[in-house]
Amino acid sequence: MREFYEIAGFPKVIGAIDGTLIPIRAPHENEHLYVCHKGYHAINVMAVCDANMAFTNIVAKWQGAAHDSAIFNSSLLRKRWMASWRPRVCTHSLYDDSFPPRQGGHQWGEEVPEEPHQN
């Protein structure tokens, strides 16, 4: 967690999460489900990486029409993340506005409080 603070001043960050669209050829079945918001056929992939830019979680099974928040909300990662959240043991994730707000998360560009000094 310390690495994100050393790189960018974000305290207690456990990962950065985002979705990306991978272009594909139009499938023969359910073709309309694969048309993304940008107008082409795609797979919507959600990925999380650590401060060293190593992937720690990838979900690559959703049609292009799926919203990032739907992918996240149905993921095992979210279930584990929500189950492990404790108010006094606060960790953070970094995400853009495609993902639903969560206590302890911060959007890119949002002001983040400084890390408290340890005695």
Secondary structure, DSSP 8 states (H G I E B T S, - for coil): -HHHHHHHS-TTEEEEEEEEEEE----SSSGGGGB-TTSSBEEEEEEEE-TTS-EEEEEEEEETTS-HHHHHHTSHHHHHHHHH-BTTB--EEEE-TTS---TTEEETT----------
